[in-house]
Amino acid sequence: MNNSTLTNLNSPDIDIIAVWPGFGKPDCKNAQFDSTARVRIWTNKTPVIVVFSDLDGLDTGCSITNCSENLATLVKLHYKLTEPITWLEHYPRHNRSEIDLKINKLTEDVSQVFYCTKNGYYFHPRWKHLDLDAARKMIGHSLSMDGEFNLPVVRLVTPYEQQRMDFEAGLADAKNGVSKIADANDAYQQGYSYGLQLNMTPN
């Protein structure tokens, strides 16, 4: 079996550009801004393997290191992942010039991240550097950033946040006289019903 066949067999089950809230803007105190990274998940492995890859570009927001515990929590909740999970942090340096790499002594880097947990949330991350070959062997797949511009963009939200968004969508549809979505989930239906009640309430 050749390497390309092995790579295809071991392709991630989820491969996205994730978007999540960051920690603030330099010119706007306490305002959130969107952060982005590539997230690859192998759900058919035990443990599940999740790789965060830095996009190594401008305007990508908070780094995967500075936002590690927040990003891991959002990924776990959004995709309903169950422990055990191996978390890997990857800096590919793929968008750096040769001069930049040489001057700043930058190389491709992978670390395993360990978290403490409480009530399903991660905190207190700790990093352990991994040899690149060891990381590839663990994953069974390349860490190449090829194809990143063709990946779907997914905004990560917790189940609670998704329910709130669906409720508000139903509420807005009812208030604006839009027909109810027949097969929508319970949160949307509840929002729609509440919107109808508000419309019938006299001013």
Steps between C-alpha positions, in 0.01 A plus 500: 500500500658832396533814709220686321256218577605500864453877515151476353404225747623711789352830387335703779127453550467875553725754326391864527606858545360574845386846606457585866483812722837641600598700804490861378618765255807718557299813414174406673526396863320176589346464152505150353629422154500185292795263510567225247701178474490171316347221707535134404325226698538123479188371678555136401819471705538410866577743643338757272770723347451875451760718327491879514714649221595868498419667166824696520350810343388852583167573669443149635418633846600346830765229466424133554736513799353804673146372445577130545260403778216705352546351154525144634181545703310642202615218270406234753153646561428591138582153367384314813834325540549253783816426695765377462626771263856575392544872428782613271610855421674551165698797369576418134693822414380442143443866416840626615783597269829315514668816631240538777538135600878532512519834683239406762611135518148379433422138418183294470393412852254261664407473867257283691278704731373372834213666685333491836123462475201613704134469405596414143722807455876505456747720686868518601656372173848347504710431191738217416710535186473209255739387229336559161543140390355375829198729457440380143527139612253562784250656260568271206468795265698792362493838673520677164293817468412420136138576413440745784339758270236250387385399847157584643491780755317406822414734786544309825222537753400310810169305499355769730602777260352309205169461683497873575571582136225265379254647752579853381461392137153363575410813695610725214306298240180521704536873564569564131210286377721237338352151468620257764759244395312172535789271585693745719631393840331562837690821576385657173142383557500648851634830369238507227218431748629771733516745208136427412400569861682832488323593177161431661582700814337846484733798532 
